[in-house]
């Protein structure tokens, strides 16, 4: 069974960089599918942030939410089967629960890839 | 572009409810929709993908459909345990980015 687990600081100061890591078990992130991040502000809806295509035949493309692209970096540690998110110059508006996700096929013969596996989420507060 | 869902819906136990997801652009029209259930304090869970397919373990009380620029999640035989927030999602090919609806809060009266 695929499992994702977020880790990182729960409190970040304004203007600093938010750094989170997602450890994946049960599946190699370099085999297939997309691996990324979704966030949810307090009392709000889901916002897709970024994803990395974990397959060399897909050129390991990274896709970004255009509204966040200038502040987002996603990196991958293949040896540890994990990936990371960095969000720079944070403000209170970046306070949210951050989920790491897989966008993949939950069965055989998918016509599109939904977000089929989610981490439990990690709350991050931006405050001085 | 954006996916629009009603903020809330409600129905009595045992009844049926539908939740709509509409898009003013062509994202839904050209791409498949997925639906997620988020129980309070938990991560979202995939309910429906490819418009109308259910992952293993999702009961057939949950169904999905899509027509033109609108998709619908249906839930029959409502239970109090179905009280949750429900989100639709698709992929915006023009922006190469994921897109979520604003979410709908289901209350089982």
Interface residues (C-beta under 8 A of the other chain):
Chain A: X36 X38 X45 X46 X47 X48 X51 X63 X64 X65 X66 X99 X103 X106 X107 X110 X111 X112 X114 X115 X116 X118 X119 X120 X121
Chain B: X31 X32 X34 X36 X42 X43 X44 X45 X46 X49 X50 X53 X55 X56 X87 X89 X91 X95 X96 X97 X98 X99 X100 X101 X102 X103
